Amino acid sequence: MRCKGKTKAGARCKRNSSEGSDYCATHADQATQSEPETADSSADDMFGGEAEPATNEWSNEEVWDTLREVAVVGTVIVAALVFGRWIKVI
């Protein structure tokens, strides 16, 4: 399940929650600060997870996290392709 914590920029955390908690290890301190459940938040769990508001805006932190993830995956793919061709040459 996804962590219910908020980043410093106010965005929702993208990490998985720790076992037996609604928060990851980084945001565990927010569990004691959480707001009381409202009628709207109980409806969020209808499909097994918390609903997020529809928005096309990303925080700078989310953009950089996504770019880092894409860069790592891209680097691994390129390295695999180059290494695979190098093995075929030998």
Contacts in CASP RR format, 6 or more apart in sequence:
PFRMAT RR
TARGET T0000
AUTHOR 0000-0000-0000
METHOD contacts of the structure
MODEL  1
MRCKGKTKAGARCKRNSSEGSDYCATHADQATQSEPETADSSADDMFGGE
AEPATNEWSNEEVWDTLREVAVVGTVIVAALVFGRWIKVI
1 16 0 8 1.000
1 17 0 8 1.000
1 22 0 8 1.000
1 49 0 8 1.000
2 12 0 8 1.000
2 13 0 8 1.000
2 14 0 8 1.000
2 15 0 8 1.000
2 16 0 8 1.000
2 17 0 8 1.000
2 49 0 8 1.000
2 50 0 8 1.000
3 12 0 8 1.000
3 13 0 8 1.000
3 14 0 8 1.000
3 15 0 8 1.000
3 16 0 8 1.000
3 17 0 8 1.000
3 22 0 8 1.000
3 23 0 8 1.000
3 24 0 8 1.000
3 26 0 8 1.000
3 27 0 8 1.000
4 12 0 8 1.000
4 13 0 8 1.000
4 17 0 8 1.000
4 22 0 8 1.000
4 23 0 8 1.000
4 27 0 8 1.000
4 30 0 8 1.000
4 34 0 8 1.000
4 50 0 8 1.000
5 12 0 8 1.000
5 13 0 8 1.000
5 23 0 8 1.000
5 24 0 8 1.000
5 27 0 8 1.000
5 30 0 8 1.000
6 12 0 8 1.000
6 13 0 8 1.000
6 27 0 8 1.000
6 30 0 8 1.000
7 13 0 8 1.000
7 59 0 8 1.000
7 61 0 8 1.000
8 61 0 8 1.000
9 59 0 8 1.000
9 60 0 8 1.000
9 61 0 8 1.000
9 62 0 8 1.000
10 59 0 8 1.000
11 58 0 8 1.000
11 59 0 8 1.000
11 61 0 8 1.000
11 62 0 8 1.000
12 52 0 8 1.000
13 23 0 8 1.000
13 24 0 8 1.000
13 26 0 8 1.000
13 27 0 8 1.000
14 62 0 8 1.000
14 65 0 8 1.000
15 24 0 8 1.000
15 26 0 8 1.000
15 27 0 8 1.000
16 24 0 8 1.000
17 23 0 8 1.000
17 24 0 8 1.000
18 24 0 8 1.000
18 25 0 8 1.000
18 28 0 8 1.000
21 28 0 8 1.000
21 31 0 8 1.000
22 31 0 8 1.000
22 34 0 8 1.000
23 30 0 8 1.000
23 31 0 8 1.000
41 50 0 8 1.000
43 51 0 8 1.000
44 50 0 8 1.000
44 51 0 8 1.000
58 66 0 8 1.000
END
